[in-house]
Amino acid sequence: MLAEQIQVEALKLKPVEKVRLAESLLSSLDRPAVDIEKKWVNESERRYAAYKSGEIQGIPLAQFSPRKRT
C-alpha cells in the first residue's frame, strides 16, 4: 500500500523531479558488492602489470572486436 501511495505522489512531480527520483532509485539498485569490486580491481591491476612487464601481450582490436574496422 505504501508503494502505491508513493507512486501516486511521484507521478505528480515535475518531469525533472521525476528523472532525479528515478535516477536515485536506480542507482540504489546498481551498487556493486564491495568484495567483488575489490577482486575486479586487483585482477585488472595484476593484468595491467603483467602487460607492462611484457609477461603477456595485448590482443589487436581488429582481432578482438567482431566489428569491422576501416
N, C-alpha and C positions, 0 to 999 in steps of 0.2 A: 504494500500500500504506500509506503514512504517513497519508493522509487517512482511510482506513478505520480505522486504529488510533485516531486522534484522535476519530473519530465514536463508536467503541465506548466510549472513556473519557468522552466528553462525555455520552453517554446515561446514565451512572452518576451524574451530578451531581444535586443537589437542584434542584427547579423554579426557584427564584430564581437559582441559579447558571447554569442553562441560559438563562434570559432575559438575564442580563447578558452571557453569552458570545454569544448570538445578536445582541444589540444592538451589541456590539463588532464582530462580524464584518460586520454590515450597514452600520454607519457607515463601516467601512473601504472599502466599495464605493461609498459615496454621497458621495464628496468631489468637489466641483466643480473643474473646471480653473481655476486661478488667473487665467489671462489672460481666460477667458470671463467669470468672475465680475467682474473689474475692468471689462470692457466693459459689462456689465449695470448696474453701479453708476454708471458715467459716464453711460450713456444715461438712467437713471432720474433722476439729478441734473439733467441737461440738460432733460428734460421737465418736471420739477418747477419749475425756474427759469423756463421758458417759460410755464408755467401761472401762477405767481405774478406774473410781469410783465404778464400779460394777452395775451401773444403767441398763446397757444392757449387754448381753452375746454374745460372738462370736459364729459363726457357724463353726463346724468342716469342714475342707476341703473336706473330703470324702462325706459329706452330700451336700455340696455346689457345688462341681465340678461334671459334668456329666462323666468325665473320671474316669476309674477305677484306683485305687492306689494299688500297690502291696507292 
